[in-house]
Amino acid sequence: MGHNTRENTKILLKGAWVGGTMTVPGVSGGTMAMVLGIYDRLISSVSRVFKEPKQSIPFLLWFALGGAGGILLFSRGISLLLSSRWEVPARFFFLGAVGGGIPLIFKEAGIKRFGSGDAVFVGIGILSALLIGLIPEGLFTPGAGGVSDILIQALGGVIIAVALVLPGISASQMLYMLGIYESTLKAISSLDILALLPLAVGGILGTYLTARILEQLIKKHREDTFLMILGFMLASLPELLPGHLAQENLLFCVMALAAGFIGVYFVTLK
């Protein structure tokens, strides 16, 4: 097997893992890309796709192909899980997974001591998440509609793309906040391409814009940028809580919460 083939296979497999884990609420694709050592290359490839197409496009195509395969495979399992009696413990597992990613954000920000100035940037992140939470639930639901509906869905794709790019923020978590997680997952698992197209187009545009902005922000204001990401994560935690909590599930819920935290925390220790 030649060097290029081996390299492309690695990119494909890493893309599949990142894509698959993104369907799990609370597990950030950006965090997984960091763990796999592919995040910086991913951001720079998206950001410089027009400046350096020969280097960027092949890498992004292999990564996107793997990511699409991973999303398709995982989405079916997650969809079944959330419609089963294990729904409540599963949601607590997702909640724990978000908590497990928080130490990585501190590490990436290079924070040694948390001061009052840092709290301001965390507050900005929290406020951003709360503002997104004010968007009417289901506004960006994928599906047939008029021109205005398609444009609104494309705008939803741009918003979701922010979570795709930022480490620590889960794209699935963002779908939950927008109230379109289950409808999007169903459209993916049933391969309803037309329903997903506006979201996908908005997502591609949003990914490019976010990557360009993020590359500059991390270069110039690394600590402040990651503190805002931390605030966003903290504010979005309540969205993952189940609407109902059965008494007999409490033990499973606590175990699932711990498993989600420990799983993501130890993976990000690398």
PyMOL commands that set and color helices and strands:
alter all, ss='L'
color gray80, all
select helices_A, chain A and resi 3-22+29-35+39-47+53-81+87-109+116-133+147-165+171-177+181-189+193-240+247-267
alter helices_A, ss='H'
color red, helices_A
deselect
rebuild
show_as cartoon
